[in-house]
Amino acid sequence: MTTPRDLADLYPYPQTGRPWIRTNFVSSVDGAVQDRRGVSGDLGGEADLRIFRVLRSLCDVVLVGAGTTRAEGYGPIPRESIHPELRDGRAEVPLLAVVSRSLDIPESLRRPGVLVVTCADSPDSERERLAQQVEVLVAGGAQIDWPAVLDSFAARGLTRVLCEGGPRLHGTLLDHDLIDEACVTVSPHLIGGPTKRMTETSTFTERAMRLSHVVEDGNVLLTRWLRDR
């Protein structure tokens, strides 16, 4: 397989002057994004781990839903998940931005390196307590105001955004037509049962995408899709 730098060259962030949202998922051939344990686990094997590390290394901020952080055991972005040579003058590790209206944030994330994104209708007492532990970004009233979130990111120079899920957050970004590209690792499995897809929305939503590339790594496919605007 190519080096991390060679792989990174396949995933440039464009110079748009605004935050660019890239999403990253691993999926079975039939669209499952969970293994039998209910997590993404080892679906993509070493190939997916390689692209996971490269995409993290290229971004300014990792955006993820609180439910995914609980299910997948997230903490602040660890140095060992990053290729330092790909940071190109950026912070040592990306900021982790956790999205939650309920503010059910695990203790492992109540520490430096984490930003919580929420709305004004989140629980006041919990928001005040959480703000003593981590930075809290309040945007919107009953729902999160995503343009305001992205404006705040831009003001801080966080223009390279990597969303790692989960399906509900991915669906919200899809509804708002904020996904600029989707990086999908296709795992060589068929998985039945009540597993989730990579996107959950309450209404039918369709956005046109165009294929940027496919990289074969054994039986695994690394695909990159750009929003066809």
CYANA upper distance limits for C-alpha pairs under 8 A (distance plus 0.5 A):
  1 MET  CA    217 ASP  CA      7.71
  2 THR  CA      6 ASP  CA      6.21
  2 THR  CA      7 LEU  CA      6.76
  3 THR  CA      7 LEU  CA      6.74
  4 PRO  CA      8 ALA  CA      6.47
  4 PRO  CA     50 ARG  CA      8.24
  4 PRO  CA     54 VAL  CA      6.85
  4 PRO  CA     83 HIS  CA      8.13
  5 ARG  CA      9 ASP  CA      6.75
  5 ARG  CA     86 LEU  CA      7.49
  6 ASP  CA     10 LEU  CA      7.65
  7 LEU  CA     11 TYR  CA      7.77
  7 LEU  CA     51 ILE  CA      8.13
  7 LEU  CA     54 VAL  CA      7.81
  8 ALA  CA     12 PRO  CA      7.48
  8 ALA  CA     54 VAL  CA      6.68
  8 ALA  CA     55 LEU  CA      7.99
  8 ALA  CA     58 LEU  CA      8.04
  8 ALA  CA     86 LEU  CA      8.31
 11 TYR  CA     55 LEU  CA      8.26
 13 TYR  CA     20 TRP  CA      7.90
 13 TYR  CA    160 ARG  CA      7.36
 14 PRO  CA     20 TRP  CA      8.29
 16 THR  CA     20 TRP  CA      7.99
 17 GLY  CA    159 THR  CA      8.26
 18 ARG  CA    154 ALA  CA      6.77
 18 ARG  CA    159 THR  CA      6.45
 19 PRO  CA    150 LEU  CA      6.86
 19 PRO  CA    153 PHE  CA      7.62
 19 PRO  CA    154 ALA  CA      6.57
 19 PRO  CA    158 LEU  CA      7.28
 19 PRO  CA    159 THR  CA      4.30
 19 PRO  CA    160 ARG  CA      6.41
 19 PRO  CA    161 VAL  CA      6.99
 20 TRP  CA    159 THR  CA      6.43
 20 TRP  CA    160 ARG  CA      6.08
 20 TRP  CA    161 VAL  CA      6.32
 20 TRP  CA    179 ILE  CA      8.39
 20 TRP  CA    180 ASP  CA      6.72
 21 ILE  CA    160 ARG  CA      7.37
 21 ILE  CA    161 VAL  CA      5.34
 21 ILE  CA    162 LEU  CA      6.51
 21 ILE  CA    163 CYS  CA      7.44
 21 ILE  CA    178 LEU  CA      7.26
 21 ILE  CA    179 ILE  CA      5.88
 21 ILE  CA    180 ASP  CA      5.80
 21 ILE  CA    181 GLU  CA      7.18
 22 ARG  CA    160 ARG  CA      8.41
 22 ARG  CA    161 VAL  CA      6.55
 22 ARG  CA    162 LEU  CA      5.40
 22 ARG  CA    163 CYS  CA      6.56
 22 ARG  CA    179 ILE  CA      6.94
 22 ARG  CA    180 ASP  CA      6.46
 22 ARG  CA    181 GLU  CA      5.36
 22 ARG  CA    182 ALA  CA      6.25
 22 ARG  CA    183 CYS  CA      7.70
 23 THR  CA    162 LEU  CA      6.11
 23 THR  CA    163 CYS  CA      5.02
 23 THR  CA    164 GLU  CA      6.45
 23 THR  CA    165 GLY  CA      7.92
 23 THR  CA    170 HIS  CA      8.32
 23 THR  CA    179 ILE  CA      7.69
 23 THR  CA    181 GLU  CA      6.86
 23 THR  CA    182 ALA  CA      5.26
 23 THR  CA    183 CYS  CA      6.41
 24 ASN  CA     52 PHE  CA      8.25
 24 ASN  CA    162 LEU  CA      7.69
 24 ASN  CA    163 CYS  CA      6.82
 24 ASN  CA    164 GLU  CA      5.82
 24 ASN  CA    165 GLY  CA      7.95
 24 ASN  CA    182 ALA  CA      6.55
 24 ASN  CA    183 CYS  CA      5.23
 24 ASN  CA    184 VAL  CA      6.41
 24 ASN  CA    185 THR  CA      8.46
 25 PHE  CA     33 VAL  CA      7.93
 25 PHE  CA    164 GLU  CA      7.14
 25 PHE  CA    165 GLY  CA      7.84
 25 PHE  CA    182 ALA  CA      8.39
 25 PHE  CA    183 CYS  CA      6.94
 25 PHE  CA    184 VAL  CA      5.53
 25 PHE  CA    185 THR  CA      6.79
 25 PHE  CA    198 MET  CA      7.47
 26 VAL  CA     33 VAL  CA      6.59
 26 VAL  CA     40 SER  CA      7.47
 26 VAL  CA     43 LEU  CA      7.29
 26 VAL  CA     44 GLY  CA      6.76
 26 VAL  CA     48 ASP  CA      7.70
 26 VAL  CA    184 VAL  CA      6.07
 26 VAL  CA    185 THR  CA      4.98
 26 VAL  CA    186 VAL  CA      6.52
 26 VAL  CA    187 SER  CA      7.31
 27 SER  CA     31 GLY  CA      5.85
 27 SER  CA     32 ALA  CA      5.82
 27 SER  CA     33 VAL  CA      5.18
 27 SER  CA     34 GLN  CA      8.27
 27 SER  CA     43 LEU  CA      7.72
 27 SER  CA     44 GLY  CA      8.27
 27 SER  CA    184 VAL  CA      7.40
 27 SER  CA    185 THR  CA      6.61
 27 SER  CA    186 VAL  CA      5.65
 27 SER  CA    187 SER  CA      6.30
 27 SER  CA    197 ARG  CA      8.49
 27 SER  CA    198 MET  CA      8.03
 28 SER  CA     32 ALA  CA      5.57
 28 SER  CA     33 VAL  CA      7.04
 28 SER  CA     43 LEU  CA      7.61
 28 SER  CA    186 VAL  CA      6.17
 28 SER  CA    187 SER  CA      5.15
 28 SER  CA    188 PRO  CA      6.77
 28 SER  CA    189 HIS  CA      5.69
 28 SER  CA    190 LEU  CA      6.40
 28 SER  CA    191 ILE  CA      7.21
 29 VAL  CA    186 VAL  CA      6.56
 29 VAL  CA    187 SER  CA      6.63
 29 VAL  CA    188 PRO  CA      6.61
 29 VAL  CA    189 HIS  CA      6.25
 29 VAL  CA    190 LEU  CA      6.22
 30 ASP  CA    189 HIS  CA      8.25
 30 ASP  CA    190 LEU  CA      6.17
 30 ASP  CA    191 ILE  CA      7.34
 31 GLY  CA    197 ARG  CA      6.32
 31 GLY  CA    198 MET  CA      8.02
 32 ALA  CA    190 LEU  CA      8.44
 32 ALA  CA    191 ILE  CA      6.76
 32 ALA  CA    192 GLY  CA      8.41
 32 ALA  CA    195 THR  CA      6.33
 32 ALA  CA    196 LYS  CA      6.35
 32 ALA  CA    197 ARG  CA      5.82
 32 ALA  CA    198 MET  CA      7.95
 33 VAL  CA     39 VAL  CA      7.96
 33 VAL  CA     40 SER  CA      6.22
 33 VAL  CA     43 LEU  CA      8.49
 33 VAL  CA    195 THR  CA      7.50
 33 VAL  CA    196 LYS  CA      6.42
 33 VAL  CA    197 ARG  CA      6.13
 33 VAL  CA    198 MET  CA      6.47
 34 GLN  CA     38 GLY  CA      5.49
 34 GLN  CA     39 VAL  CA      5.16
 34 GLN  CA     40 SER  CA      5.06
 34 GLN  CA     41 GLY  CA      7.69
 34 GLN  CA     43 LEU  CA      8.19
 34 GLN  CA    195 THR  CA      6.43
 34 GLN  CA    196 LYS  CA      7.02
 35 ASP  CA     39 VAL  CA      6.16
 35 ASP  CA     40 SER  CA      6.38
 35 ASP  CA     41 GLY  CA      6.86
 35 ASP  CA     42 ASP  CA      8.26
 35 ASP  CA     43 LEU  CA      7.27
 35 ASP  CA    191 ILE  CA      8.20
 35 ASP  CA    195 THR  CA      8.25
 37 ARG  CA     41 GLY  CA      8.42
 38 GLY  CA     71 ALA  CA      8.44
 38 GLY  CA    195 THR  CA      7.78
 39 VAL  CA     71 ALA  CA      7.19
 39 VAL  CA     72 GLU  CA      6.92
 40 SER  CA     72 GLU  CA      8.44
 43 LEU  CA    187 SER  CA      6.34
 43 LEU  CA    189 HIS  CA      8.40
 44 GLY  CA     48 ASP  CA      5.21
 44 GLY  CA     49 LEU  CA      7.80
 44 GLY  CA    185 THR  CA      7.14
 44 GLY  CA    186 VAL  CA      7.57
 44 GLY  CA    187 SER  CA      5.49
 44 GLY  CA    188 PRO  CA      8.36
 44 GLY  CA    220 VAL  CA      7.31
 45 GLY  CA     49 LEU  CA      6.95
 46 GLU  CA     50 ARG  CA      6.69
 47 ALA  CA     51 ILE  CA      7.12
 47 ALA  CA    217 ASP  CA      6.83
 47 ALA  CA    220 VAL  CA      7.37
 48 ASP  CA     52 PHE  CA      6.44
 48 ASP  CA    185 THR  CA      6.79
 48 ASP  CA    222 LEU  CA      8.18
 49 LEU  CA     53 ARG  CA      6.73
 50 ARG  CA     54 VAL  CA      6.86
 51 ILE  CA     55 LEU  CA      6.51
 51 ILE  CA    222 LEU  CA      8.45
 52 PHE  CA     56 ARG  CA      6.76
 53 ARG  CA     57 SER  CA      6.61
 53 ARG  CA     81 SER  CA      6.04
 53 ARG  CA     82 ILE  CA      6.17
 53 ARG  CA     83 HIS  CA      7.52
 54 VAL  CA     58 LEU  CA      6.91
 54 VAL  CA     82 ILE  CA      7.61
 54 VAL  CA     83 HIS  CA      7.35
 54 VAL  CA     86 LEU  CA      8.37
 55 LEU  CA     59 CYS  CA      7.08
 55 LEU  CA    162 LEU  CA      7.95
 56 ARG  CA     62 VAL  CA      7.73
 56 ARG  CA     81 SER  CA      7.98
 56 ARG  CA     82 ILE  CA      6.90
 56 ARG  CA     94 PRO  CA      7.78
 56 ARG  CA    162 LEU  CA      7.67
 57 SER  CA     81 SER  CA      8.38
 57 SER  CA     82 ILE  CA      5.49
 57 SER  CA     83 HIS  CA      6.15
 57 SER  CA     84 PRO  CA      7.70
 57 SER  CA     86 LEU  CA      6.36
 57 SER  CA     87 ARG  CA      6.49
 57 SER  CA     93 VAL  CA      7.97
 57 SER  CA     94 PRO  CA      8.08
 58 LEU  CA     86 LEU  CA      6.81
 58 LEU  CA     87 ARG  CA      6.73
 58 LEU  CA    160 ARG  CA      8.07
 59 CYS  CA     94 PRO  CA      6.92
 59 CYS  CA    160 ARG  CA      5.28
 59 CYS  CA    161 VAL  CA      6.30
 59 CYS  CA    162 LEU  CA      6.62
 60 ASP  CA     90 ARG  CA      7.88
 60 ASP  CA     91 ALA  CA      8.18
 60 ASP  CA     93 VAL  CA      8.45
 60 ASP  CA     94 PRO  CA      5.40
 60 ASP  CA     95 LEU  CA      6.99
 60 ASP  CA    158 LEU  CA      5.76
 60 ASP  CA    159 THR  CA      7.16
 60 ASP  CA    160 ARG  CA      5.53
 60 ASP  CA    161 VAL  CA      6.61
 60 ASP  CA    162 LEU  CA      8.36
 61 VAL  CA     94 PRO  CA      5.39
 61 VAL  CA     95 LEU  CA      5.12
 61 VAL  CA     96 LEU  CA      6.27
 61 VAL  CA     97 ALA  CA      7.18
 61 VAL  CA    158 LEU  CA      6.82
 61 VAL  CA    160 ARG  CA      7.09
 61 VAL  CA    161 VAL  CA      5.70
 61 VAL  CA    162 LEU  CA      6.76
 62 VAL  CA     94 PRO  CA      6.98
 62 VAL  CA     95 LEU  CA      6.69
 62 VAL  CA     96 LEU  CA      5.37
 62 VAL  CA     97 ALA  CA      6.42
 62 VAL  CA    161 VAL  CA      6.63
 62 VAL  CA    162 LEU  CA      5.33
 62 VAL  CA    163 CYS  CA      6.28
 62 VAL  CA    164 GLU  CA      7.47
 63 LEU  CA     96 LEU  CA      6.73
 63 LEU  CA     97 ALA  CA      5.30
 63 LEU  CA     98 VAL  CA      6.59
 63 LEU  CA     99 VAL  CA      7.87
 63 LEU  CA    161 VAL  CA      7.36
 63 LEU  CA    162 LEU  CA      6.38
 63 LEU  CA    163 CYS  CA      5.00
 63 LEU  CA    164 GLU  CA      6.82
 63 LEU  CA    165 GLY  CA      8.09
 64 VAL  CA     68 THR  CA      7.33
 64 VAL  CA     69 THR  CA      7.59
 64 VAL  CA     96 LEU  CA      8.17
 64 VAL  CA     97 ALA  CA      6.85
 64 VAL  CA     98 VAL  CA      5.67
 64 VAL  CA     99 VAL  CA      6.65
 64 VAL  CA    163 CYS  CA      6.25
 64 VAL  CA    164 GLU  CA      5.94
 64 VAL  CA    165 GLY  CA      5.76
 64 VAL  CA    166 GLY  CA      7.11
 64 VAL  CA    169 LEU  CA      7.87
 65 GLY  CA     69 THR  CA      7.07
 65 GLY  CA     98 VAL  CA      6.07
 65 GLY  CA     99 VAL  CA      5.22
 65 GLY  CA    100 SER  CA      7.00
 65 GLY  CA    165 GLY  CA      6.62
 65 GLY  CA    166 GLY  CA      6.26
 65 GLY  CA    168 ARG  CA      8.27
 65 GLY  CA    169 LEU  CA      6.42
 66 ALA  CA     70 ARG  CA      6.84
 66 ALA  CA     98 VAL  CA      6.18
 66 ALA  CA     99 VAL  CA      6.14
 66 ALA  CA    100 SER  CA      6.08
 66 ALA  CA    104 ASP  CA      7.66
 66 ALA  CA    105 ILE  CA      6.91
 67 GLY  CA     71 ALA  CA      6.72
 67 GLY  CA    166 GLY  CA      7.80
 68 THR  CA     72 GLU  CA      6.29
 68 THR  CA     74 TYR  CA      8.46
 68 THR  CA    165 GLY  CA      7.15
 68 THR  CA    166 GLY  CA      5.93
 69 THR  CA     73 GLY  CA      6.08
 69 THR  CA     74 TYR  CA      5.20
 69 THR  CA     75 GLY  CA      8.19
 69 THR  CA     98 VAL  CA      8.38
 69 THR  CA    106 PRO  CA      8.39
 70 ARG  CA     74 TYR  CA      7.17
 70 ARG  CA    105 ILE  CA      8.36
 70 ARG  CA    106 PRO  CA      7.07
 74 TYR  CA    108 SER  CA      7.75
 74 TYR  CA    109 LEU  CA      7.79
 75 GLY  CA    108 SER  CA      5.85
 75 GLY  CA    109 LEU  CA      5.74
 76 PRO  CA     95 LEU  CA      8.28
 76 PRO  CA     96 LEU  CA      6.71
 76 PRO  CA    108 SER  CA      8.29
 76 PRO  CA    109 LEU  CA      6.70
 76 PRO  CA    111 ARG  CA      8.08
 76 PRO  CA    112 PRO  CA      8.03
 76 PRO  CA    113 GLY  CA      6.19
 76 PRO  CA    114 VAL  CA      6.63
 77 ILE  CA     81 SER  CA      7.71
 77 ILE  CA     93 VAL  CA      6.98
 77 ILE  CA     94 PRO  CA      7.18
 77 ILE  CA     95 LEU  CA      7.65
 77 ILE  CA     96 LEU  CA      6.96
 77 ILE  CA    113 GLY  CA      7.89
 78 PRO  CA     82 ILE  CA      7.89
 78 PRO  CA     93 VAL  CA      7.84
 79 ARG  CA     92 GLU  CA      8.12
 79 ARG  CA     93 VAL  CA      6.86
 82 ILE  CA     93 VAL  CA      7.44
 83 HIS  CA     87 ARG  CA      7.74
 84 PRO  CA     92 GLU  CA      7.64
 87 ARG  CA     91 ALA  CA      7.71
 87 ARG  CA     92 GLU  CA      7.57
 87 ARG  CA     93 VAL  CA      8.49
 95 LEU  CA    113 GLY  CA      6.02
 95 LEU  CA    114 VAL  CA      6.63
 95 LEU  CA    115 LEU  CA      7.73
 96 LEU  CA    113 GLY  CA      6.77
 96 LEU  CA    114 VAL  CA      5.35
 96 LEU  CA    115 LEU  CA      6.60
 97 ALA  CA    114 VAL  CA      6.39
 97 ALA  CA    115 LEU  CA      5.11
 97 ALA  CA    116 VAL  CA      6.12
 97 ALA  CA    117 VAL  CA      7.06
 98 VAL  CA    114 VAL  CA      7.74
 98 VAL  CA    115 LEU  CA      6.68
 98 VAL  CA    116 VAL  CA      5.30
 98 VAL  CA    117 VAL  CA      6.40
 99 VAL  CA    116 VAL  CA      6.45
 99 VAL  CA    117 VAL  CA      5.22
 99 VAL  CA    118 THR  CA      6.61
 99 VAL  CA    169 LEU  CA      8.50
100 SER  CA    104 ASP  CA      7.62
100 SER  CA    105 ILE  CA      8.28
100 SER  CA    116 VAL  CA      7.66
100 SER  CA    117 VAL  CA      6.79
100 SER  CA    118 THR  CA      5.89
101 ARG  CA    118 THR  CA      5.75
101 ARG  CA    119 CYS  CA      6.78
101 ARG  CA    121 ASP  CA      7.97
101 ARG  CA    122 SER  CA      5.70
101 ARG  CA    143 GLN  CA      8.40
101 ARG  CA    144 ILE  CA      8.43
102 SER  CA    122 SER  CA      6.22
102 SER  CA    123 PRO  CA      7.23
103 LEU  CA    118 THR  CA      8.09
103 LEU  CA    122 SER  CA      7.37
103 LEU  CA    123 PRO  CA      7.82
103 LEU  CA    126 GLU  CA      7.41
103 LEU  CA    127 ARG  CA      7.54
105 ILE  CA    109 LEU  CA      7.20
105 ILE  CA    110 ARG  CA      7.84
106 PRO  CA    110 ARG  CA      7.50
109 LEU  CA    114 VAL  CA      7.02
110 ARG  CA    114 VAL  CA      7.71
110 ARG  CA    130 LEU  CA      7.95
110 ARG  CA    133 GLN  CA      6.23
110 ARG  CA    134 VAL  CA      6.43
111 ARG  CA    133 GLN  CA      6.60
111 ARG  CA    134 VAL  CA      6.36
112 PRO  CA    133 GLN  CA      8.29
112 PRO  CA    134 VAL  CA      6.72
114 VAL  CA    134 VAL  CA      6.75
114 VAL  CA    135 GLU  CA      7.43
115 LEU  CA    134 VAL  CA      6.79
115 LEU  CA    135 GLU  CA      5.51
115 LEU  CA    136 VAL  CA      6.28
115 LEU  CA    137 LEU  CA      7.58
116 VAL  CA    134 VAL  CA      7.82
116 VAL  CA    135 GLU  CA      6.84
116 VAL  CA    136 VAL  CA      5.25
116 VAL  CA    137 LEU  CA      6.52
117 VAL  CA    136 VAL  CA      6.58
117 VAL  CA    137 LEU  CA      5.35
117 VAL  CA    138 VAL  CA      6.70
117 VAL  CA    139 ALA  CA      7.95
117 VAL  CA    144 ILE  CA      8.49
117 VAL  CA    149 VAL  CA      8.30
118 THR  CA    122 SER  CA      7.23
118 THR  CA    136 VAL  CA      7.86
118 THR  CA    137 LEU  CA      6.70
118 THR  CA    138 VAL  CA      5.58
118 THR  CA    139 ALA  CA      6.82
118 THR  CA    144 ILE  CA      6.61
119 CYS  CA    137 LEU  CA      8.45
119 CYS  CA    138 VAL  CA      5.38
119 CYS  CA    139 ALA  CA      5.50
119 CYS  CA    140 GLY  CA      5.55
119 CYS  CA    141 GLY  CA      5.95
119 CYS  CA    142 ALA  CA      6.98
119 CYS  CA    143 GLN  CA      6.40
119 CYS  CA    144 ILE  CA      5.48
119 CYS  CA    145 ASP  CA      8.03
120 ALA  CA    138 VAL  CA      6.55
120 ALA  CA    139 ALA  CA      7.37
120 ALA  CA    140 GLY  CA      6.62
120 ALA  CA    141 GLY  CA      5.17
120 ALA  CA    142 ALA  CA      7.10
121 ASP  CA    141 GLY  CA      6.15
121 ASP  CA    142 ALA  CA      5.67
121 ASP  CA    143 GLN  CA      8.04
122 SER  CA    127 ARG  CA      7.50
123 PRO  CA    127 ARG  CA      6.53
124 ASP  CA    128 GLU  CA      6.69
125 SER  CA    129 ARG  CA      6.77
126 GLU  CA    130 LEU  CA      6.42
127 ARG  CA    131 ALA  CA      6.55
127 ARG  CA    136 VAL  CA      8.18
128 GLU  CA    132 GLN  CA      7.33
129 ARG  CA    133 GLN  CA      7.72
130 LEU  CA    134 VAL  CA      6.67
130 LEU  CA    135 GLU  CA      8.43
130 LEU  CA    136 VAL  CA      7.93
131 ALA  CA    135 GLU  CA      6.18
131 ALA  CA    136 VAL  CA      6.16
137 LEU  CA    149 VAL  CA      8.30
138 VAL  CA    144 ILE  CA      8.36
139 ALA  CA    144 ILE  CA      5.98
139 ALA  CA    145 ASP  CA      5.66
139 ALA  CA    146 TRP  CA      7.94
139 ALA  CA    148 ALA  CA      6.60
139 ALA  CA    149 VAL  CA      6.72
140 GLY  CA    144 ILE  CA      5.29
140 GLY  CA    145 ASP  CA      4.94
140 GLY  CA    148 ALA  CA      8.21
141 GLY  CA    145 ASP  CA      8.21
144 ILE  CA    149 VAL  CA      8.50
145 ASP  CA    149 VAL  CA      6.88
146 TRP  CA    150 LEU  CA      6.69
147 PRO  CA    151 ASP  CA      6.60
148 ALA  CA    152 SER  CA      6.69
149 VAL  CA    153 PHE  CA      6.79
150 LEU  CA    154 ALA  CA      6.58
151 ASP  CA    155 ALA  CA      6.69
152 SER  CA    156 ARG  CA      7.02
153 PHE  CA    157 GLY  CA      6.80
153 PHE  CA    158 LEU  CA      5.34
153 PHE  CA    159 THR  CA      7.10
154 ALA  CA    158 LEU  CA      5.88
154 ALA  CA    159 THR  CA      6.15
163 CYS  CA    170 HIS  CA      8.23
165 GLY  CA    169 LEU  CA      6.55
165 GLY  CA    170 HIS  CA      6.31
165 GLY  CA    198 MET  CA      8.24
166 GLY  CA    170 HIS  CA      6.61
166 GLY  CA    198 MET  CA      7.61
166 GLY  CA    199 THR  CA      8.31
167 PRO  CA    171 GLY  CA      6.50
167 PRO  CA    196 LYS  CA      8.07
167 PRO  CA    197 ARG  CA      7.27
167 PRO  CA    198 MET  CA      5.28
167 PRO  CA    199 THR  CA      4.80
167 PRO  CA    200 GLU  CA      5.64
168 ARG  CA    172 THR  CA      6.79
168 ARG  CA    199 THR  CA      6.80
168 ARG  CA    200 GLU  CA      5.43
168 ARG  CA    201 THR  CA      7.34
169 LEU  CA    173 LEU  CA      6.81
169 LEU  CA    199 THR  CA      8.46
169 LEU  CA    200 GLU  CA      8.42
170 HIS  CA    174 LEU  CA      6.63
170 HIS  CA    198 MET  CA      7.72
170 HIS  CA    199 THR  CA      6.01
170 HIS  CA    200 GLU  CA      7.60
171 GLY  CA    175 ASP  CA      6.58
171 GLY  CA    199 THR  CA      5.42
171 GLY  CA    200 GLU  CA      5.36
171 GLY  CA    201 THR  CA      5.49
172 THR  CA    176 HIS  CA      6.90
172 THR  CA    200 GLU  CA      8.49
172 THR  CA    201 THR  CA      7.47
173 LEU  CA    177 ASP  CA      6.58
173 LEU  CA    178 LEU  CA      5.70
173 LEU  CA    179 ILE  CA      6.56
174 LEU  CA    178 LEU  CA      6.63
174 LEU  CA    179 ILE  CA      6.55
174 LEU  CA    205 THR  CA      7.94
174 LEU  CA    207 ARG  CA      8.25
175 ASP  CA    201 THR  CA      8.00
175 ASP  CA    205 THR  CA      7.07
177 ASP  CA    207 ARG  CA      8.12
179 ILE  CA    227 ARG  CA      7.52
180 ASP  CA    226 LEU  CA      6.55
180 ASP  CA    227 ARG  CA      5.59
181 GLU  CA    224 ARG  CA      7.63
181 GLU  CA    225 TRP  CA      5.93
181 GLU  CA    226 LEU  CA      4.79
181 GLU  CA    227 ARG  CA      6.05
182 ALA  CA    224 ARG  CA      6.42
182 ALA  CA    225 TRP  CA      5.60
182 ALA  CA    226 LEU  CA      7.03
183 CYS  CA    222 LEU  CA      7.88
183 CYS  CA    223 THR  CA      6.19
183 CYS  CA    224 ARG  CA      4.97
183 CYS  CA    225 TRP  CA      6.73
184 VAL  CA    222 LEU  CA      6.74
184 VAL  CA    223 THR  CA      5.74
184 VAL  CA    224 ARG  CA      6.90
184 VAL  CA    225 TRP  CA      8.47
185 THR  CA    220 VAL  CA      7.52
185 THR  CA    221 LEU  CA      6.18
185 THR  CA    222 LEU  CA      5.13
185 THR  CA    223 THR  CA      6.56
186 VAL  CA    220 VAL  CA      6.34
186 VAL  CA    221 LEU  CA      5.54
186 VAL  CA    222 LEU  CA      6.99
186 VAL  CA    223 THR  CA      8.07
187 SER  CA    219 ASN  CA      8.03
187 SER  CA    220 VAL  CA      5.84
187 SER  CA    221 LEU  CA      7.47
188 PRO  CA    219 ASN  CA      6.52
188 PRO  CA    220 VAL  CA      6.55
191 ILE  CA    195 THR  CA      8.43
201 THR  CA    205 THR  CA      8.07
207 ARG  CA    227 ARG  CA      7.94
207 ARG  CA    228 ASP  CA      8.40
208 ALA  CA    227 ARG  CA      6.78
208 ALA  CA    228 ASP  CA      5.91
208 ALA  CA    229 ARG  CA      8.02
209 MET  CA    225 TRP  CA      6.50
209 MET  CA    226 LEU  CA      5.95
209 MET  CA    227 ARG  CA      5.03
209 MET  CA    228 ASP  CA      5.33
210 ARG  CA    225 TRP  CA      5.99
210 ARG  CA    226 LEU  CA      5.84
210 ARG  CA    227 ARG  CA      6.92
210 ARG  CA    228 ASP  CA      6.31
211 LEU  CA    223 THR  CA      8.16
211 LEU  CA    224 ARG  CA      6.76
211 LEU  CA    225 TRP  CA      5.11
211 LEU  CA    226 LEU  CA      6.91
212 SER  CA    223 THR  CA      8.07
212 SER  CA    224 ARG  CA      5.85
212 SER  CA    225 TRP  CA      5.88
212 SER  CA    226 LEU  CA      6.89
213 HIS  CA    223 THR  CA      6.26
213 HIS  CA    224 ARG  CA      5.98
213 HIS  CA    225 TRP  CA      7.90
214 VAL  CA    221 LEU  CA      6.93
214 VAL  CA    222 LEU  CA      6.06
214 VAL  CA    223 THR  CA      5.04
214 VAL  CA    224 ARG  CA      7.22
215 VAL  CA    221 LEU  CA      6.22
215 VAL  CA    222 LEU  CA      5.45
215 VAL  CA    223 THR  CA      6.97
216 GLU  CA    220 VAL  CA      6.50
216 GLU  CA    221 LEU  CA      5.34
216 GLU  CA    222 LEU  CA      6.91
217 ASP  CA    221 LEU  CA      6.71
217 ASP  CA    222 LEU  CA      7.99
